[in-house]
Amino acid sequence: MNKIALTLLVCLSSLTTLLAQKEIDRSLPEFHFNQMDLAGEMHFLASDYLAGRRTGSVGNEIAAQYIAAQLRAFGYAPINGDSYFQPVPLMSTSAPSTGKLMVDDLTFTQMADLLTMRGPAASAEGNVVFANYGWVDAETDHNDYEKLDVKGKIVVTRAGIPGDVSQGGVFRGIREKSAMAAAAGAVAIYEIYSLPFPWGAFKNYLGGDRMGLDDGAPASTIPYGFIKVQDDFVERLQAKKKGLKGSMSSSGMQIKKIMSHNVGGILEGSDPALKDEYMIMTAHFDHVGVGKEGGGAYTPQDSIFNGARDNAFGTISLLSAARAFAEVRTRRPIIILAVTGEEMGLLGSKWYSENPLVPLEKTIFNFNTDGAGYDDKTSISLIGANRTGIDDQVQAAAMTFGKKVINDPAPEQGLFDRSDNVSFAAKGVPALNFSPGITGFSDELFKYYHQVTDNPETIDMEYLKEYCQIFTLAARMIANRETRPEWVEGDKYKEAGDKLYGTRK
């Protein structure tokens, strides 16, 4: 595209935005939000009383009940039969308290140079054998166990999978290798740590409490973990075809099952012709909790990670939009969904996208709001700009309330794929993340992000009101569009979208 054509395109887009802005009805509810009402919600949701709203905690459930009560009061239909709650089954796991691997004259000890991170309590004596990557792939006829007898033996492997020793390959191995080793008859499997970041950081991250979806998938039937070894360790193992004498023991993974909840409601649209085109609006209402579970610095005087910016800010915006739409409906029906478990790995949105309560092929857009905070109150941030064709609506809404739009700040951080919108995008639903104004990962941001300082007293309530207004108006304009949002050609989620919706124009 030449410079003249590009200039004309930019001018046309700006003209379209200005025309849209002039047509906006200033009598809509979002023009009359009450700052004190929003401040009151902030002082409750981010209060010490809710103790950081950690997934699975009492404070998290109180927040869920509050959101459900609001949706009921606004007249939203329950999202799940006669309930405003979608149960999200979770599993909390932590590494065994004790574990040991002995190989010839070497001893590896749990949380020192050994991290056992899957499997039941077990102990065994037997030869320790090297099985290359310990990988089996029927499609490529790769089988590291084909000519190796590992029955009753302890297996040691390289980290990752053949052709991929990156972090992605290593984590795929974590998910799949123990089943392959068990099928070959091994009694335990340990990978040799080789990732390019410190062993201490790795074992502390994966050796602490972790939470994931309890999807019913079988757990590892044998102990599985990583060891930190000297450079000549593999050479020593390979020198003995039958392996080296050894033994292992593990006290077993510590597992606790937890039930948390997404919270949602449905509001019919005003246009019967669009009754099967739902826009789903999301925000996560969980945060990280109290004390060492919060992962950041704290003191005896203040150990609660209140999560005012992350994400009481977004939850309040979601409820503000829900109320405004109940007062003046949009053309398309609206799903309001407050999700749990975002801080634990986008768990609530993943569960919904795998178990949708409204078919995803009838869900035409996901408008998510989440953010680490703000360092620019003259703006809002659009994470996912120029990908789904809704930029003019967001721009017009921001301009209406005197703000500018920062497109995709901190691109090096991959923010689009780090919030709940990506759970929907991965299934093909056009999505974006609407966030407070940031210019990058600044000192101002880190002053509050996942810190005990992120409490209601530090929030600019006027900016909160303006943010809620822009979020609501932008969502209304998207829900009222003549055409549905679509992934632009070339987007990495376009193929998933085509598969979800089929061919449509």
ABEGO torsion letter per residue (X at the ends): XBAAAAAAAAAAAAAAAAAAAAABBAABAAAABBAAAAAAAAAAAABAAAGGGBBGBAAAAAAAAAAAAAAAAAGBBBABEABABBBBBBBBBBBBABBBBBBEABBBBBGBABBBABEBBBBBBEBBBBAEAGBBBAAAGBBAAAABBABGBBBBBBBEBBGBABAAAAAAAAAAAAAAAAAAGBABBBBBBABABBAAAAAAAAABBBBBBBAGBBBBABBBBBBBBBAAAAAAAAABAAEBBBBBBBAEBBBBBBBBBBBBBBBBBABAAAAABBBBBBBBABBAEBEAAAGBBBBAABABBAGAAOAAAAAAAAAAAAAAAAABBBABBBBBBBBBGAAAGGAAAAAAAABBABBAAABABBBBBBBAEBABAABBBBBGBGAAGAAAAAAAAAAAAGBBBBBGBGAAAGAAAABAAAAAAAAGBBBBBBBBBBAEBBAAAAAABGBAABBAAABBAAAAAAAAAAAAAAAAAAAABABBBBBBBGBAAAAAAAAAAEBBX
